[in-house]
Structures are given as C-alpha cells and as structure tokens.
Amino acid sequence: MSSASFQPASGPARRTVVAAAGAAGLAVALTACGSDDEASDAPAGSGPAGGSPDDGGAGGGGESGSGAAGAALASTADIPEGGGKVFADRKVVVTQPTAGEFKAFSATCTHQGCAVKSIADGLINCPCHNSNFSIADGSVKSGPATRPLPSVEITVSGDSITLA
C-alpha cells in the first residue's frame, strides 16, 4: 500500500466560485432593473417617441426632441370634449377639458411606469394600480401615484393637432 497523501487538483477556491456567482447574479439583476430611453419608467421630462400612420400621424416628437416634431397627431374632431384619446405608440394622451381647449400629457403613469389606457369621467386612467389624473392639468386625482403626468407640448392649427 502506498503512503501518498491526497491532494486536490488545483483550481479556484470555493470562496472564489461563490463570489463570482454572486457577482454574476447581481449583474443580471441590475441589468433587468435598468432602463433606456424607451423604458416604461421614463423620467418626468421625457416626451413621446415613435409613431405610425394608424393613429393619424407619421412620426413622433415631444419635449425630449426626438422624432419628427410637427408631425400630425390627430384632428380636433378625434378628441371628444370632456375626454381625450391615448396615442400609445407615441406615449402621449391628448385631452379636451373644455370646448376648443386641447392639452397633452405623457401617457406613462408616474407611479410605476405603466401606460395609461383610457379616459372617462374627466380622468385619465392607469389600469395597473388605478391611479387617475385630471384631463385639465394632469394632476393626480387618486393614487397610488403622487406626481402629475408631465405636460407635452402640442400645437393646434385649424383642425390639426401636432406635437410641438
């Protein structure tokens, strides 16, 4: 019988392997929680982007300066008095609180970044957690959101509404 002692093959120590696995997991978590310009948790100063001919326009624009500012968004006849319309692909909601007065706001809820989906009874509604915002000024009418919807610049010329 041999008296040779057992020596493990050289390789990374257990502590090194555990630390590397933890670092990799942290990197994945941070990447998943990160955001980019199109993220649903857009900052308050960001505006709409994108667009398609399906909603009456060919481009996008807004406060962030991206897209084609001045592209037709809708006709004034498309926006009901006391209501509004959500343009999901442009991330903007246009309202008409009173006859002839048109307002626009970000369609991204300030609570957790969900897209607002509907307008009813003078309120812009977010379906994720039931936050409601005023069609007149974007202010919070019921939470959990605590910040108003940011305004988006629009121009009304004749019967055409465009992003400024």
PLY file of the C-alpha trace (Angstrom):
ply
format ascii 1.0
element vertex 164
property float x
property float y
property float z
element edge 163
property int vertex1
property int vertex2
end_header
0.00 0.00 0.00
1.16 3.49 -0.76
1.51 6.28 1.76
0.77 9.05 -0.76
-1.38 11.82 0.65
-4.49 13.09 -1.10
-4.02 16.50 -2.69
-6.94 18.09 -4.50
-6.40 19.29 -8.04
-5.54 22.95 -8.15
-8.38 25.22 -9.22
-10.43 28.12 -7.93
-11.19 28.12 -4.25
-14.75 27.64 -3.10
-14.88 31.22 -1.86
-13.88 32.50 -5.33
-16.59 30.46 -7.05
-19.29 31.66 -4.63
-18.19 35.31 -5.00
-18.20 35.05 -8.82
-21.67 33.52 -8.83
-22.95 36.30 -6.56
-21.42 38.99 -8.75
-22.95 37.43 -11.87
-26.38 37.31 -10.20
-26.09 40.94 -9.13
-25.14 41.97 -12.67
-28.20 40.20 -14.08
-30.49 41.84 -11.51
-29.12 45.32 -12.18
-29.43 44.85 -15.93
-33.04 43.75 -15.57
-33.83 46.78 -13.40
-32.04 49.23 -15.69
-33.77 51.44 -18.19
-33.17 53.05 -21.53
-34.86 55.86 -23.48
-37.86 53.69 -24.34
-38.33 52.25 -20.85
-41.76 52.47 -19.29
-40.32 54.24 -16.25
-39.40 57.34 -18.24
-38.19 60.44 -16.41
-40.59 63.34 -15.97
-39.01 65.40 -18.76
-39.24 62.75 -21.42
-41.74 63.06 -24.18
-43.37 60.70 -26.63
-41.49 58.97 -29.38
-42.29 56.81 -32.38
-45.49 56.77 -34.34
-47.38 55.09 -37.11
-49.86 56.02 -39.79
-52.51 54.00 -37.93
-53.11 56.78 -35.40
-53.22 59.60 -37.91
-49.55 60.57 -37.99
-46.25 59.57 -39.47
-43.72 60.42 -36.80
-43.17 61.35 -33.19
-41.74 64.14 -31.12
-42.16 66.00 -27.89
-40.19 67.55 -25.08
-37.24 65.21 -25.48
-36.66 66.47 -29.01
-36.70 63.00 -30.53
-38.74 62.10 -33.58
-40.42 64.41 -36.04
-41.75 67.44 -34.20
-44.67 68.96 -36.03
-45.97 65.65 -37.37
-49.77 65.49 -37.37
-51.05 63.64 -34.33
-54.83 63.93 -34.66
-57.71 66.01 -35.86
-59.54 68.13 -33.29
-62.66 66.11 -34.15
-60.86 62.96 -32.89
-60.66 64.33 -29.33
-64.03 64.36 -27.52
-64.96 67.35 -25.37
-64.58 66.46 -21.69
-62.46 63.46 -22.68
-59.44 62.58 -24.75
-57.54 59.95 -26.65
-54.46 57.89 -25.78
-51.83 57.54 -28.51
-49.98 54.55 -27.05
-47.37 54.27 -29.80
-46.42 57.92 -29.24
-46.71 57.65 -25.45
-48.93 60.71 -25.32
-52.52 61.42 -24.30
-54.41 64.39 -25.77
-57.41 65.79 -23.92
-60.08 68.44 -24.47
-61.19 69.55 -20.99
-63.49 72.27 -22.39
-64.62 73.06 -25.91
-61.66 74.15 -28.04
-59.06 73.73 -25.25
-56.58 70.93 -26.00
-53.94 69.59 -23.60
-51.35 66.83 -23.92
-49.58 64.73 -21.30
-47.18 61.83 -21.13
-49.07 58.53 -21.33
-46.63 56.96 -18.84
-48.03 56.73 -15.30
-45.78 58.39 -12.73
-46.39 55.61 -10.18
-44.59 52.64 -11.73
-44.32 53.48 -15.40
-47.35 51.65 -16.78
-49.08 53.10 -19.82
-52.37 54.89 -19.17
-55.11 53.22 -21.17
-58.38 55.12 -21.04
-60.15 58.38 -20.33
-63.53 58.50 -18.61
-65.45 60.98 -16.45
-62.76 63.66 -16.82
-60.00 61.31 -15.68
-57.01 59.70 -17.38
-56.89 56.15 -16.01
-53.93 53.85 -15.39
-55.05 50.21 -15.22
-52.04 48.86 -13.30
-52.84 50.28 -9.86
-55.86 52.51 -10.61
-54.16 55.90 -10.47
-56.30 58.66 -12.00
-55.19 62.01 -13.42
-57.09 65.17 -14.36
-57.67 65.76 -18.08
-57.27 69.51 -17.43
-53.78 69.60 -15.92
-52.52 66.03 -15.44
-52.70 66.34 -11.64
-53.24 63.23 -9.51
-56.90 62.75 -8.59
-56.41 59.35 -6.91
-53.28 57.34 -6.16
-51.10 55.49 -5.58
-49.35 57.91 -7.97
-48.13 61.06 -6.20
-46.74 63.05 -9.15
-48.77 64.54 -12.03
-48.42 63.42 -15.62
-45.83 65.63 -17.33
-47.16 68.05 -19.97
-46.29 67.51 -23.60
-46.19 70.47 -25.98
-48.73 70.41 -28.83
-49.85 72.92 -31.42
-53.42 73.28 -32.66
-53.71 74.82 -36.12
-57.16 74.80 -37.65
-58.44 71.29 -37.04
-54.99 69.68 -36.83
-53.17 68.78 -33.61
-49.40 68.35 -33.91
-46.58 67.64 -31.50
-44.57 70.82 -30.98
0 1
1 2
2 3
3 4
4 5
5 6
6 7
7 8
8 9
9 10
10 11
11 12
12 13
13 14
14 15
15 16
16 17
17 18
18 19
19 20
20 21
21 22
22 23
23 24
24 25
25 26
26 27
27 28
28 29
29 30
30 31
31 32
32 33
33 34
34 35
35 36
36 37
37 38
38 39
39 40
40 41
41 42
42 43
43 44
44 45
45 46
46 47
47 48
48 49
49 50
50 51
51 52
52 53
53 54
54 55
55 56
56 57
57 58
58 59
59 60
60 61
61 62
62 63
63 64
64 65
65 66
66 67
67 68
68 69
69 70
70 71
71 72
72 73
73 74
74 75
75 76
76 77
77 78
78 79
79 80
80 81
81 82
82 83
83 84
84 85
85 86
86 87
87 88
88 89
89 90
90 91
91 92
92 93
93 94
94 95
95 96
96 97
97 98
98 99
99 100
100 101
101 102
102 103
103 104
104 105
105 106
106 107
107 108
108 109
109 110
110 111
111 112
112 113
113 114
114 115
115 116
116 117
117 118
118 119
119 120
120 121
121 122
122 123
123 124
124 125
125 126
126 127
127 128
128 129
129 130
130 131
131 132
132 133
133 134
134 135
135 136
136 137
137 138
138 139
139 140
140 141
141 142
142 143
143 144
144 145
145 146
146 147
147 148
148 149
149 150
150 151
151 152
152 153
153 154
154 155
155 156
156 157
157 158
158 159
159 160
160 161
161 162
162 163
